[in-house]
Amino acid sequence: MWNAPSFNGGSAVIDYLIMYAQDSRAYVNLTSVTVLRYNLTSVTTGSTYKFKIRARNSYGYSIESNEVVILAAQMPS
């Protein structure tokens, strides 16, 4: 989940590009969504997932958001 940009240049946001990287791999474009959330459904326990978001409007894409890092952990037994 993320927040909409505070400034859109006078043009409404069309969608958001989600980019991610698993462990030490390079970032790839995952998908575009029109809502302010995304659930990655297939994760590997012990892997680190990094995400960045870019908003798109009629002027093009915004700069990338700050990186968010998530460790896929396993519930303790």
N, CA, C, O and CB atoms as a CASP TS submission, in Angstrom:
PFRMAT TS
TARGET T0000
AUTHOR 0000-0000-0000
METHOD Language model
MODEL 1
PARENT N/A
ATOM      1  N   MET     1       0.849  -1.163   0.000  1.00  0.00           N
ATOM      2  CA  MET     1       0.000   0.000   0.000  1.00  0.00           C
ATOM      3  C   MET     1       0.902   1.235   0.000  1.00  0.00           C
ATOM      4  O   MET     1       1.933   1.255   0.672  1.00  0.00           O
ATOM      5  CB  MET     1      -0.970  -0.007   1.223  1.00  0.00           C
ATOM      6  N   TRP     2       0.515   2.255  -0.748  1.00  0.00           N
ATOM      7  CA  TRP     2       1.274   3.492  -0.817  1.00  0.00           C
ATOM      8  C   TRP     2       0.315   4.664  -0.968  1.00  0.00           C
ATOM      9  O   TRP     2      -0.887   4.470  -1.151  1.00  0.00           O
ATOM     10  CB  TRP     2       2.285   3.456  -1.984  1.00  0.00           C
ATOM     11  N   ASN     3       0.844   5.873  -0.891  1.00  0.00           N
ATOM     12  CA  ASN     3       0.035   7.086  -1.020  1.00  0.00           C
ATOM     13  C   ASN     3       0.152   7.647  -2.434  1.00  0.00           C
ATOM     14  O   ASN     3       1.181   7.498  -3.094  1.00  0.00           O
ATOM     15  CB  ASN     3       0.469   8.147   0.019  1.00  0.00           C
ATOM     16  N   ALA     4      -0.910   8.288  -2.881  1.00  0.00           N
ATOM     17  CA  ALA     4      -0.876   8.977  -4.165  1.00  0.00           C
ATOM     18  C   ALA     4       0.106  10.144  -4.079  1.00  0.00           C
ATOM     19  O   ALA     4       0.329  10.681  -2.994  1.00  0.00           O
ATOM     20  CB  ALA     4      -2.294   9.473  -4.569  1.00  0.00           C
ATOM     21  N   PRO     5       0.697  10.544  -5.212  1.00  0.00           N
ATOM     22  CA  PRO     5       1.634  11.668  -5.173  1.00  0.00           C
ATOM     23  C   PRO     5       0.934  12.945  -4.703  1.00  0.00           C
ATOM     24  O   PRO     5      -0.247  13.158  -4.978  1.00  0.00           O
ATOM     25  CB  PRO     5       2.265  11.889  -6.560  1.00  0.00           C
ATOM     26  N   SER     6       1.683  13.787  -3.992  1.00  0.00           N
ATOM     27  CA  SER     6       1.110  15.031  -3.490  1.00  0.00           C
ATOM     28  C   SER     6       0.954  16.068  -4.595  1.00  0.00           C
ATOM     29  O   SER     6       0.147  16.988  -4.465  1.00  0.00           O
ATOM     30  CB  SER     6       1.972  15.592  -2.375  1.00  0.00           C
ATOM     31  N   PHE     7       1.710  15.935  -5.675  1.00  0.00           N
ATOM     32  CA  PHE     7       1.606  16.845  -6.814  1.00  0.00           C
ATOM     33  C   PHE     7       1.615  16.029  -8.098  1.00  0.00           C
ATOM     34  O   PHE     7       2.496  15.194  -8.302  1.00  0.00           O
ATOM     35  CB  PHE     7       2.764  17.888  -6.811  1.00  0.00           C
ATOM     36  N   ASN     8       0.633  16.272  -8.965  1.00  0.00           N
ATOM     37  CA  ASN     8       0.540  15.499 -10.205  1.00  0.00           C
ATOM     38  C   ASN     8       0.756  16.348 -11.457  1.00  0.00           C
ATOM     39  O   ASN     8       0.525  15.868 -12.567  1.00  0.00           O
ATOM     40  CB  ASN     8      -0.807  14.826 -10.283  1.00  0.00           C
ATOM     41  N   GLY     9       1.188  17.580 -11.304  1.00  0.00           N
ATOM     42  CA  GLY     9       1.449  18.437 -12.456  1.00  0.00           C
ATOM     43  C   GLY     9       0.195  18.914 -13.163  1.00  0.00           C
ATOM     44  O   GLY     9       0.274  19.429 -14.279  1.00  0.00           O
ATOM     45  N   GLY    10      -0.959  18.753 -12.535  1.00  0.00           N
ATOM     46  CA  GLY    10      -2.218  19.182 -13.137  1.00  0.00           C
ATOM     47  C   GLY    10      -2.889  18.116 -13.985  1.00  0.00           C
ATOM     48  O   GLY    10      -3.872  18.398 -14.670  1.00  0.00           O
ATOM     49  N   SER    11      -2.368  16.890 -13.949  1.00  0.00           N
ATOM     50  CA  SER    11      -2.940  15.786 -14.713  1.00  0.00           C
ATOM     51  C   SER    11      -3.139  14.600 -13.786  1.00  0.00           C
ATOM     52  O   SER    11      -2.211  14.199 -13.083  1.00  0.00           O
ATOM     53  CB  SER    11      -2.032  15.402 -15.916  1.00  0.00           C
ATOM     54  N   ALA    12      -4.329  14.041 -13.778  1.00  0.00           N
ATOM     55  CA  ALA    12      -4.654  12.938 -12.875  1.00  0.00           C
ATOM     56  C   ALA    12      -3.776  11.715 -13.144  1.00  0.00           C
ATOM     57  O   ALA    12      -3.351  11.471 -14.273  1.00  0.00           O
ATOM     58  CB  ALA    12      -6.129  12.563 -13.012  1.00  0.00           C
ATOM     59  N   VAL    13      -3.516  10.957 -12.087  1.00  0.00           N
ATOM     60  CA  VAL    13      -2.746   9.716 -12.215  1.00  0.00           C
ATOM     61  C   VAL    13      -3.575   8.690 -12.979  1.00  0.00           C
ATOM     62  O   VAL    13      -4.747   8.470 -12.674  1.00  0.00           O
ATOM     63  CB  VAL    13      -2.337   9.160 -10.816  1.00  0.00           C
ATOM     64  N   ILE    14      -2.951   8.067 -13.974  1.00  0.00           N
ATOM     65  CA  ILE    14      -3.599   7.031 -14.783  1.00  0.00           C
ATOM     66  C   ILE    14      -3.415   5.670 -14.115  1.00  0.00           C
ATOM     67  O   ILE    14      -4.379   4.925 -13.939  1.00  0.00           O
ATOM     68  CB  ILE    14      -3.021   7.012 -16.228  1.00  0.00           C
ATOM     69  N   ASP    15      -2.182   5.351 -13.746  1.00  0.00           N
ATOM     70  CA  ASP    15      -1.882   4.091 -13.073  1.00  0.00           C
ATOM     71  C   ASP    15      -0.520   4.172 -12.402  1.00  0.00           C
ATOM     72  O   ASP    15       0.172   5.187 -12.483  1.00  0.00           O
ATOM     73  CB  ASP    15      -1.923   2.915 -14.068  1.00  0.00           C
ATOM     74  N   TYR    16      -0.149   3.084 -11.740  1.00  0.00           N
ATOM     75  CA  TYR    16       1.110   3.002 -11.017  1.00  0.00           C
ATOM     76  C   TYR    16       1.889   1.795 -11.522  1.00  0.00           C
ATOM     77  O   TYR    16       1.337   0.702 -11.649  1.00  0.00           O
ATOM     78  CB  TYR    16       0.872   2.909  -9.486  1.00  0.00           C
ATOM     79  N   LEU    17       3.157   1.991 -11.806  1.00  0.00           N
ATOM     80  CA  LEU    17       4.035   0.906 -12.228  1.00  0.00           C
ATOM     81  C   LEU    17       4.748   0.372 -10.995  1.00  0.00           C
ATOM     82  O   LEU    17       5.399   1.129 -10.275  1.00  0.00           O
ATOM     83  CB  LEU    17       5.059   1.384 -13.312  1.00  0.00           C
ATOM     84  N   ILE    18       4.629  -0.924 -10.751  1.00  0.00           N
ATOM     85  CA  ILE    18       5.292  -1.567  -9.627  1.00  0.00           C
ATOM     86  C   ILE    18       6.527  -2.274 -10.153  1.00  0.00           C
ATOM     87  O   ILE    18       6.446  -3.098 -11.065  1.00  0.00           O
ATOM     88  CB  ILE    18       4.340  -2.562  -8.894  1.00  0.00           C
ATOM     89  N   MET    19       7.675  -1.944  -9.568  1.00  0.00           N
ATOM     90  CA  MET    19       8.938  -2.588  -9.921  1.00  0.00           C
ATOM     91  C   MET    19       9.417  -3.355  -8.698  1.00  0.00           C
ATOM     92  O   MET    19       9.247  -2.899  -7.567  1.00  0.00           O
ATOM     93  CB  MET    19      10.014  -1.539 -10.397  1.00  0.00           C
ATOM     94  N   TYR    20      10.019  -4.529  -8.925  1.00  0.00           N
ATOM     95  CA  TYR    20      10.511  -5.271  -7.777  1.00  0.00           C
ATOM     96  C   TYR    20      11.754  -6.057  -8.127  1.00  0.00           C
ATOM     97  O   TYR    20      12.045  -6.324  -9.293  1.00  0.00           O
ATOM     98  CB  TYR    20       9.441  -6.200  -7.248  1.00  0.00           C
ATOM     99  N   ALA    21      12.483  -6.420  -7.078  1.00  0.00           N
ATOM    100  CA  ALA    21      13.669  -7.256  -7.221  1.00  0.00           C
ATOM    101  C   ALA    21      13.665  -8.257  -6.079  1.00  0.00           C
ATOM    102  O   ALA    21      13.321  -7.922  -4.945  1.00  0.00           O
ATOM    103  CB  ALA    21      14.986  -6.401  -7.227  1.00  0.00           C
ATOM    104  N   GLN    22      14.046  -9.471  -6.382  1.00  0.00           N
ATOM    105  CA  GLN    22      14.139 -10.507  -5.349  1.00  0.00           C
ATOM    106  C   GLN    22      15.603 -10.743  -5.030  1.00  0.00           C
ATOM    107  O   GLN    22      16.423 -10.925  -5.930  1.00  0.00           O
ATOM    108  CB  GLN    22      13.450 -11.832  -5.805  1.00  0.00           C
ATOM    109  N   ASP    23      15.926 -10.739  -3.737  1.00  0.00           N
ATOM    110  CA  ASP    23      17.288 -10.914  -3.249  1.00  0.00           C
ATOM    111  C   ASP    23      18.220  -9.931  -3.942  1.00  0.00           C
ATOM    112  O   ASP    23      17.950  -8.731  -3.893  1.00  0.00           O
ATOM    113  CB  ASP    23      17.767 -12.359  -3.470  1.00  0.00           C
ATOM    114  N   SER    24      19.288 -10.360  -4.578  1.00  0.00           N
ATOM    115  CA  SER    24      20.251  -9.417  -5.178  1.00  0.00           C
ATOM    116  C   SER    24      20.026  -9.230  -6.679  1.00  0.00           C
ATOM    117  O   SER    24      20.881  -8.667  -7.362  1.00  0.00           O
ATOM    118  CB  SER    24      21.679  -9.904  -4.937  1.00  0.00           C
ATOM    119  N   ARG    25      18.918  -9.682  -7.188  1.00  0.00           N
ATOM    120  CA  ARG    25      18.631  -9.546  -8.624  1.00  0.00           C
ATOM    121  C   ARG    25      18.296  -8.099  -8.979  1.00  0.00           C
ATOM    122  O   ARG    25      17.991  -7.286  -8.106  1.00  0.00           O
ATOM    123  CB  ARG    25      17.466 -10.472  -9.032  1.00  0.00           C
ATOM    124  N   ALA    26      18.359  -7.796 -10.272  1.00  0.00           N
ATOM    125  CA  ALA    26      18.042  -6.450 -10.766  1.00  0.00           C
ATOM    126  C   ALA    26      16.532  -6.217 -10.721  1.00  0.00           C
ATOM    127  O   ALA    26      15.739  -7.157 -10.753  1.00  0.00           O
ATOM    128  CB  ALA    26      18.576  -6.254 -12.211  1.00  0.00           C
ATOM    129  N   TYR    27      16.164  -4.955 -10.648  1.00  0.00           N
ATOM    130  CA  TYR    27      14.741  -4.589 -10.675  1.00  0.00           C
ATOM    131  C   TYR    27      14.122  -4.947 -12.021  1.00  0.00           C
ATOM    132  O   TYR    27      14.757  -4.811 -13.067  1.00  0.00           O
ATOM    133  CB  TYR    27      14.560  -3.081 -10.391  1.00  0.00           C
ATOM    134  N   VAL    28      12.870  -5.408 -11.978  1.00  0.00           N
ATOM    135  CA  VAL    28      12.079  -5.671 -13.172  1.00  0.00           C
ATOM    136  C   VAL    28      10.716  -5.013 -12.977  1.00  0.00           C
ATOM    137  O   VAL    28      10.279  -4.807 -11.845  1.00  0.00           O
ATOM    138  CB  VAL    28      11.938  -7.214 -13.444  1.00  0.00           C
ATOM    139  N   ASN    29      10.054  -4.688 -14.067  1.00  0.00           N
ATOM    140  CA  ASN    29       8.690  -4.167 -14.011  1.00  0.00           C
ATOM    141  C   ASN    29       7.762  -5.337 -13.740  1.00  0.00           C
ATOM    142  O   ASN    29       7.742  -6.312 -14.491  1.00  0.00           O
ATOM    143  CB  ASN    29       8.296  -3.424 -15.336  1.00  0.00           C
ATOM    144  N   LEU    30       7.002  -5.237 -12.675  1.00  0.00           N
ATOM    145  CA  LEU    30       6.115  -6.323 -12.265  1.00  0.00           C
ATOM    146  C   LEU    30       4.742  -6.195 -12.925  1.00  0.00           C
ATOM    147  O   LEU    30       4.285  -7.117 -13.601  1.00  0.00           O
ATOM    148  CB  LEU    30       5.967  -6.340 -10.742  1.00  0.00           C
ATOM    149  N   THR    31       4.093  -5.059 -12.726  1.00  0.00           N
ATOM    150  CA  THR    31       2.748  -4.863 -13.258  1.00  0.00           C
ATOM    151  C   THR    31       2.341  -3.408 -13.096  1.00  0.00           C
ATOM    152  O   THR    31       3.003  -2.646 -12.391  1.00  0.00           O
ATOM    153  CB  THR    31       1.736  -5.791 -12.554  1.00  0.00           C
ATOM    154  N   SER    32       1.268  -3.031 -13.740  1.00  0.00           N
ATOM    155  CA  SER    32       0.668  -1.710 -13.546  1.00  0.00           C
ATOM    156  C   SER    32      -0.691  -1.909 -12.885  1.00  0.00           C
ATOM    157  O   SER    32      -1.434  -2.825 -13.236  1.00  0.00           O
ATOM    158  CB  SER    32       0.531  -0.929 -14.909  1.00  0.00           C
ATOM    159  N   VAL    33      -1.007  -1.045 -11.926  1.00  0.00           N
ATOM    160  CA  VAL    33      -2.284  -1.122 -11.225  1.00  0.00           C
ATOM    161  C   VAL    33      -2.886   0.277 -11.131  1.00  0.00           C
ATOM    162  O   VAL    33      -2.184   1.282 -11.238  1.00  0.00           O
ATOM    163  CB  VAL    33      -2.109  -1.745  -9.809  1.00  0.00           C
ATOM    164  N   THR    34      -4.183   0.316 -10.931  1.00  0.00           N
ATOM    165  CA  THR    34      -4.867   1.608 -10.811  1.00  0.00           C
ATOM    166  C   THR    34      -5.263   1.907  -9.365  1.00  0.00           C
ATOM    167  O   THR    34      -5.807   2.975  -9.083  1.00  0.00           O
ATOM    168  CB  THR    34      -6.109   1.631 -11.703  1.00  0.00           C
ATOM    169  N   VAL    35      -4.999   0.988  -8.460  1.00  0.00           N
ATOM    170  CA  VAL    35      -5.301   1.177  -7.037  1.00  0.00           C
ATOM    171  C   VAL    35      -3.998   1.400  -6.270  1.00  0.00           C
ATOM    172  O   VAL    35      -2.918   1.215  -6.830  1.00  0.00           O
ATOM    173  CB  VAL    35      -6.077  -0.052  -6.460  1.00  0.00           C
ATOM    174  N   LEU    36      -4.082   1.788  -5.012  1.00  0.00           N
ATOM    175  CA  LEU    36      -2.903   2.121  -4.215  1.00  0.00           C
ATOM    176  C   LEU    36      -2.418   0.951  -3.357  1.00  0.00           C
ATOM    177  O   LEU    36      -1.951   1.149  -2.235  1.00  0.00           O
ATOM    178  CB  LEU    36      -3.205   3.308  -3.328  1.00  0.00           C
ATOM    179  N   ARG    37      -2.530  -0.264  -3.889  1.00  0.00           N
ATOM    180  CA  ARG    37      -2.049  -1.440  -3.167  1.00  0.00           C
ATOM    181  C   ARG    37      -1.794  -2.581  -4.158  1.00  0.00           C
ATOM    182  O   ARG    37      -2.338  -2.622  -5.261  1.00  0.00           O
ATOM    183  CB  ARG    37      -3.074  -1.877  -2.076  1.00  0.00           C
ATOM    184  N   TYR    38      -0.942  -3.500  -3.705  1.00  0.00           N
ATOM    185  CA  TYR    38      -0.656  -4.685  -4.507  1.00  0.00           C
ATOM    186  C   TYR    38      -0.218  -5.797  -3.569  1.00  0.00           C
ATOM    187  O   TYR    38       0.535  -5.549  -2.627  1.00  0.00           O
ATOM    188  CB  TYR    38       0.435  -4.396  -5.587  1.00  0.00           C
ATOM    189  N   ASN    39      -0.674  -7.013  -3.811  1.00  0.00           N
ATOM    190  CA  ASN    39      -0.280  -8.173  -3.016  1.00  0.00           C
ATOM    191  C   ASN    39       0.539  -9.106  -3.892  1.00  0.00           C
ATOM    192  O   ASN    39       0.052  -9.600  -4.909  1.00  0.00           O
ATOM    193  CB  ASN    39      -1.524  -8.907  -2.431  1.00  0.00           C
ATOM    194  N   LEU    40       1.773  -9.344  -3.500  1.00  0.00           N
ATOM    195  CA  LEU    40       2.608 -10.332  -4.174  1.00  0.00           C
ATOM    196  C   LEU    40       2.252 -11.672  -3.553  1.00  0.00           C
ATOM    197  O   LEU    40       2.495 -11.888  -2.365  1.00  0.00           O
ATOM    198  CB  LEU    40       4.159 -10.005  -4.036  1.00  0.00           C
ATOM    199  N   THR    41       1.680 -12.573  -4.339  1.00  0.00           N
ATOM    200  CA  THR    41       1.105 -13.795  -3.777  1.00  0.00           C
ATOM    201  C   THR    41       2.079 -14.962  -3.698  1.00  0.00           C
ATOM    202  O   THR    41       1.876 -15.869  -2.891  1.00  0.00           O
ATOM    203  CB  THR    41      -0.073 -14.203  -4.586  1.00  0.00           C
ATOM    204  N   SER    42       3.106 -14.964  -4.491  1.00  0.00           N
ATOM    205  CA  SER    42       4.039 -16.087  -4.488  1.00  0.00           C
ATOM    206  C   SER    42       5.407 -15.600  -4.004  1.00  0.00           C
ATOM    207  O   SER    42       6.151 -14.963  -4.751  1.00  0.00           O
ATOM    208  CB  SER    42       4.147 -16.727  -5.908  1.00  0.00           C
ATOM    209  N   VAL    43       5.728 -15.911  -2.738  1.00  0.00           N
ATOM    210  CA  VAL    43       7.007 -15.493  -2.177  1.00  0.00           C
ATOM    211  C   VAL    43       7.752 -16.710  -1.644  1.00  0.00           C
ATOM    212  O   VAL    43       7.154 -17.744  -1.346  1.00  0.00           O
ATOM    213  CB  VAL    43       6.802 -14.444  -1.058  1.00  0.00           C
ATOM    214  N   THR    44       9.059 -16.568  -1.531  1.00  0.00           N
ATOM    215  CA  THR    44       9.903 -17.631  -1.014  1.00  0.00           C
ATOM    216  C   THR    44      10.386 -17.247   0.383  1.00  0.00           C
ATOM    217  O   THR    44      10.975 -16.182   0.566  1.00  0.00           O
ATOM    218  CB  THR    44      11.103 -17.901  -1.963  1.00  0.00           C
ATOM    219  N   THR    45      10.140 -18.104   1.358  1.00  0.00           N
ATOM    220  CA  THR    45      10.580 -17.852   2.723  1.00  0.00           C
ATOM    221  C   THR    45      12.081 -17.629   2.749  1.00  0.00           C
ATOM    222  O   THR    45      12.837 -18.398   2.156  1.00  0.00           O
ATOM    223  CB  THR    45      10.192 -19.018   3.648  1.00  0.00           C
ATOM    224  N   GLY    46      12.517 -16.574   3.437  1.00  0.00           N
ATOM    225  CA  GLY    46      13.937 -16.257   3.543  1.00  0.00           C
ATOM    226  C   GLY    46      14.443 -15.321   2.465  1.00  0.00           C
ATOM    227  O   GLY    46      15.571 -14.836   2.552  1.00  0.00           O
ATOM    228  N   SER    47      13.630 -15.056   1.446  1.00  0.00           N
ATOM    229  CA  SER    47      14.028 -14.130   0.376  1.00  0.00           C
ATOM    230  C   SER    47      13.698 -12.696   0.763  1.00  0.00           C
ATOM    231  O   SER    47      12.756 -12.440   1.512  1.00  0.00           O
ATOM    232  CB  SER    47      13.330 -14.496  -0.950  1.00  0.00           C
ATOM    233  N   THR    48      14.483 -11.775   0.245  1.00  0.00           N
ATOM    234  CA  THR    48      14.247 -10.355   0.429  1.00  0.00           C
ATOM    235  C   THR    48      13.642  -9.804  -0.852  1.00  0.00           C
ATOM    236  O   THR    48      14.141 -10.069  -1.945  1.00  0.00           O
ATOM    237  CB  THR    48      15.558  -9.605   0.802  1.00  0.00           C
ATOM    238  N   TYR    49      12.566  -9.036  -0.717  1.00  0.00           N
ATOM    239  CA  TYR    49      11.888  -8.429  -1.860  1.00  0.00           C
ATOM    240  C   TYR    49      11.986  -6.916  -1.733  1.00  0.00           C
ATOM    241  O   TYR    49      11.694  -6.348  -0.680  1.00  0.00           O
ATOM    242  CB  TYR    49      10.397  -8.887  -1.946  1.00  0.00           C
ATOM    243  N   LYS    50      12.404  -6.267  -2.825  1.00  0.00           N
ATOM    244  CA  LYS    50      12.535  -4.809  -2.843  1.00  0.00           C
ATOM    245  C   LYS    50      11.532  -4.264  -3.860  1.00  0.00           C
ATOM    246  O   LYS    50      11.374  -4.815  -4.949  1.00  0.00           O
ATOM    247  CB  LYS    50      14.010  -4.363  -3.196  1.00  0.00           C
ATOM    248  N   PHE    51      10.858  -3.177  -3.489  1.00  0.00           N
ATOM    249  CA  PHE    51       9.828  -2.587  -4.342  1.00  0.00           C
ATOM    250  C   PHE    51      10.067  -1.097  -4.531  1.00  0.00           C
ATOM    251  O   PHE    51      10.564  -0.411  -3.637  1.00  0.00           O
ATOM    252  CB  PHE    51       8.437  -2.825  -3.746  1.00  0.00           C
ATOM    253  N   LYS    52       9.704  -0.609  -5.713  1.00  0.00           N
ATOM    254  CA  LYS    52       9.641   0.816  -6.023  1.00  0.00           C
ATOM    255  C   LYS    52       8.382   1.037  -6.845  1.00  0.00           C
ATOM    256  O   LYS    52       7.936   0.139  -7.559  1.00  0.00           O
ATOM    257  CB  LYS    52      10.928   1.310  -6.793  1.00  0.00           C
ATOM    258  N   ILE    53       7.811   2.229  -6.744  1.00  0.00           N
ATOM    259  CA  ILE    53       6.577   2.571  -7.454  1.00  0.00           C
ATOM    260  C   ILE    53       6.819   3.829  -8.285  1.00  0.00           C
ATOM    261  O   ILE    53       7.540   4.733  -7.864  1.00  0.00           O
ATOM    262  CB  ILE    53       5.390   2.783  -6.454  1.00  0.00           C
ATOM    263  N   ARG    54       6.209   3.876  -9.471  1.00  0.00           N
ATOM    264  CA  ARG    54       6.203   5.091 -10.299  1.00  0.00           C
ATOM    265  C   ARG    54       4.765   5.374 -10.703  1.00  0.00           C
ATOM    266  O   ARG    54       4.048   4.472 -11.135  1.00  0.00           O
ATOM    267  CB  ARG    54       7.127   4.937 -11.568  1.00  0.00           C
ATOM    268  N   ALA    55       4.341   6.628 -10.563  1.00  0.00           N
ATOM    269  CA  ALA    55       3.005   7.042 -10.991  1.00  0.00           C
ATOM    270  C   ALA    55       3.085   7.489 -12.450  1.00  0.00           C
ATOM    271  O   ALA    55       4.110   8.013 -12.888  1.00  0.00           O
ATOM    272  CB  ALA    55       2.443   8.191 -10.078  1.00  0.00           C
ATOM    273  N   ARG    56       2.003   7.281 -13.197  1.00  0.00           N
ATOM    274  CA  ARG    56       1.954   7.720 -14.600  1.00  0.00           C
ATOM    275  C   ARG    56       0.726   8.596 -14.810  1.00  0.00           C
ATOM    276  O   ARG    56      -0.376   8.260 -14.375  1.00  0.00           O
ATOM    277  CB  ARG    56       1.929   6.498 -15.573  1.00  0.00           C
ATOM    278  N   ASN    57       0.935   9.730 -15.489  1.00  0.00           N
ATOM    279  CA  ASN    57      -0.180  10.573 -15.919  1.00  0.00           C
ATOM    280  C   ASN    57       0.052  10.944 -17.385  1.00  0.00           C
ATOM    281  O   ASN    57       0.896  10.339 -18.046  1.00  0.00           O
ATOM    282  CB  ASN    57      -0.313  11.861 -15.015  1.00  0.00           C
ATOM    283  N   SER    58      -0.675  11.916 -17.893  1.00  0.00           N
ATOM    284  CA  SER    58      -0.564  12.255 -19.322  1.00  0.00           C
ATOM    285  C   SER    58       0.817  12.808 -19.688  1.00  0.00           C
ATOM    286  O   SER    58       1.156  12.866 -20.871  1.00  0.00           O
ATOM    287  CB  SER    58      -1.635  13.276 -19.697  1.00  0.00           C
ATOM    288  N   TYR    59       1.613  13.212 -18.706  1.00  0.00           N
ATOM    289  CA  TYR    59       2.974  13.710 -18.961  1.00  0.00           C
ATOM    290  C   TYR    59       4.010  12.589 -18.979  1.00  0.00           C
ATOM    291  O   TYR    59       5.138  12.797 -19.426  1.00  0.00           O
ATOM    292  CB  TYR    59       3.359  14.738 -17.906  1.00  0.00           C
ATOM    293  N   GLY    60       3.640  11.407 -18.498  1.00  0.00           N
ATOM    294  CA  GLY    60       4.571  10.285 -18.450  1.00  0.00           C
ATOM    295  C   GLY    60       4.724   9.776 -17.028  1.00  0.00           C
ATOM    296  O   GLY    60       3.861   9.995 -16.178  1.00  0.00           O
ATOM    297  N   TYR    61       5.842   9.087 -16.780  1.00  0.00           N
ATOM    298  CA  TYR    61       6.088   8.489 -15.470  1.00  0.00           C
ATOM    299  C   TYR    61       6.815   9.439 -14.532  1.00  0.00           C
ATOM    300  O   TYR    61       7.628  10.259 -14.957  1.00  0.00           O
ATOM    301  CB  TYR    61       6.886   7.215 -15.623  1.00  0.00           C
ATOM    302  N   SER    62       6.508   9.311 -13.260  1.00  0.00           N
ATOM    303  CA  SER    62       7.191  10.073 -12.212  1.00  0.00           C
ATOM    304  C   SER    62       8.559   9.445 -11.943  1.00  0.00           C
ATOM    305  O   SER    62       8.895   8.402 -12.505  1.00  0.00           O
ATOM    306  CB  SER    62       6.337  10.118 -10.905  1.00  0.00           C
ATOM    307  N   ILE    63       9.333  10.087 -11.086  1.00  0.00           N
ATOM    308  CA  ILE    63      10.555   9.458 -10.616  1.00  0.00           C
ATOM    309  C   ILE    63      10.161   8.289  -9.710  1.00  0.00           C
ATOM    310  O   ILE    63       9.020   8.206  -9.256  1.00  0.00           O
ATOM    311  CB  ILE    63      11.473  10.486  -9.861  1.00  0.00           C
ATOM    312  N   GLU    64      11.092   7.404  -9.456  1.00  0.00           N
ATOM    313  CA  GLU    64      10.807   6.242  -8.620  1.00  0.00           C
ATOM    314  C   GLU    64      10.620   6.651  -7.160  1.00  0.00           C
ATOM    315  O   GLU    64      11.231   7.606  -6.682  1.00  0.00           O
ATOM    316  CB  GLU    64      11.934   5.208  -8.739  1.00  0.00           C
ATOM    317  N   SER    65       9.775   5.918  -6.477  1.00  0.00           N
ATOM    318  CA  SER    65       9.608   6.117  -5.037  1.00  0.00           C
ATOM    319  C   SER    65      10.864   5.622  -4.321  1.00  0.00           C
ATOM    320  O   SER    65      11.745   5.015  -4.930  1.00  0.00           O
ATOM    321  CB  SER    65       8.336   5.375  -4.509  1.00  0.00           C
ATOM    322  N   ASN    66      10.926   5.889  -3.035  1.00  0.00           N
ATOM    323  CA  ASN    66      11.981   5.286  -2.225  1.00  0.00           C
ATOM    324  C   ASN    66      11.796   3.774  -2.221  1.00  0.00           C
ATOM    325  O   ASN    66      10.677   3.277  -2.346  1.00  0.00           O
ATOM    326  CB  ASN    66      11.967   5.852  -0.772  1.00  0.00           C
ATOM    327  N   GLU    67      12.876   3.063  -2.080  1.00  0.00           N
ATOM    328  CA  GLU    67      12.834   1.611  -2.053  1.00  0.00           C
ATOM    329  C   GLU    67      12.257   1.109  -0.734  1.00  0.00           C
ATOM    330  O   GLU    67      12.582   1.623   0.336  1.00  0.00           O
ATOM    331  CB  GLU    67      14.231   1.035  -2.272  1.00  0.00           C
ATOM    332  N   VAL    68      11.395   0.099  -0.828  1.00  0.00           N
ATOM    333  CA  VAL    68      10.854  -0.583   0.342  1.00  0.00           C
ATOM    334  C   VAL    68      11.370  -2.016   0.297  1.00  0.00           C
ATOM    335  O   VAL    68      11.257  -2.691  -0.726  1.00  0.00           O
ATOM    336  CB  VAL    68       9.272  -0.533   0.374  1.00  0.00           C
ATOM    337  N   VAL    69      11.942  -2.483   1.420  1.00  0.00           N
ATOM    338  CA  VAL    69      12.516  -3.828   1.483  1.00  0.00           C
ATOM    339  C   VAL    69      11.704  -4.667   2.467  1.00  0.00           C
ATOM    340  O   VAL    69      11.418  -4.237   3.585  1.00  0.00           O
ATOM    341  CB  VAL    69      14.021  -3.779   1.904  1.00  0.00           C
ATOM    342  N   ILE    70      11.338  -5.875   2.030  1.00  0.00           N
ATOM    343  CA  ILE    70      10.535  -6.782   2.853  1.00  0.00           C
ATOM    344  C   ILE    70      11.199  -8.153   2.861  1.00  0.00           C
ATOM    345  O   ILE    70      11.568  -8.676   1.809  1.00  0.00           O
ATOM    346  CB  ILE    70       9.067  -6.878   2.323  1.00  0.00           C
ATOM    347  N   LEU    71      11.348  -8.729   4.040  1.00  0.00           N
ATOM    348  CA  LEU    71      11.877 -10.079   4.183  1.00  0.00           C
ATOM    349  C   LEU    71      10.701 -11.025   4.338  1.00  0.00           C
ATOM    350  O   LEU    71       9.860 -10.835   5.217  1.00  0.00           O
ATOM    351  CB  LEU    71      12.857 -10.190   5.397  1.00  0.00           C
ATOM    352  N   ALA    72      10.638 -12.044   3.488  1.00  0.00           N
ATOM    353  CA  ALA    72       9.568 -13.051   3.597  1.00  0.00           C
ATOM    354  C   ALA    72       9.961 -14.030   4.697  1.00  0.00           C
ATOM    355  O   ALA    72      10.847 -14.864   4.508  1.00  0.00           O
ATOM    356  CB  ALA    72       9.332 -13.804   2.224  1.00  0.00           C
ATOM    357  N   ALA    73       9.308 -13.927   5.829  1.00  0.00           N
ATOM    358  CA  ALA    73       9.639 -14.755   6.987  1.00  0.00           C
ATOM    359  C   ALA    73       8.628 -15.881   7.155  1.00  0.00           C
ATOM    360  O   ALA    73       7.536 -15.849   6.588  1.00  0.00           O
ATOM    361  CB  ALA    73       9.694 -13.903   8.258  1.00  0.00           C
ATOM    362  N   GLN    74       9.008 -16.854   7.927  1.00  0.00           N
ATOM    363  CA  GLN    74       8.135 -17.972   8.230  1.00  0.00           C
ATOM    364  C   GLN    74       7.614 -17.824   9.650  1.00  0.00           C
ATOM    365  O   GLN    74       8.349 -17.409  10.546  1.00  0.00           O
ATOM    366  CB  GLN    74       8.873 -19.318   8.049  1.00  0.00           C
ATOM    367  N   MET    75       6.351 -18.161   9.854  1.00  0.00           N
ATOM    368  CA  MET    75       5.779 -18.099  11.194  1.00  0.00           C
ATOM    369  C   MET    75       6.499 -19.104  12.087  1.00  0.00           C
ATOM    370  O   MET    75       6.747 -20.234  11.666  1.00  0.00           O
ATOM    371  CB  MET    75       4.248 -18.381  11.163  1.00  0.00           C
ATOM    372  N   PRO    76       6.838 -18.709  13.315  1.00  0.00           N
ATOM    373  CA  PRO    76       7.487 -19.668  14.216  1.00  0.00           C
ATOM    374  C   PRO    76       6.534 -20.807  14.588  1.00  0.00           C
ATOM    375  O   PRO    76       5.317 -20.627  14.647  1.00  0.00           O
ATOM    376  CB  PRO    76       7.981 -18.954  15.490  1.00  0.00           C
ATOM    377  N   SER    77       7.103 -21.957  14.832  1.00  0.00           N
ATOM    378  CA  SER    77       6.250 -23.101  15.181  1.00  0.00           C
ATOM    379  C   SER    77       6.004 -23.153  16.683  1.00  0.00           C
ATOM    380  O   SER    77       5.309 -24.048  17.164  1.00  0.00           O
ATOM    381  CB  SER    77       6.889 -24.420  14.705  1.00  0.00           C
TER
END
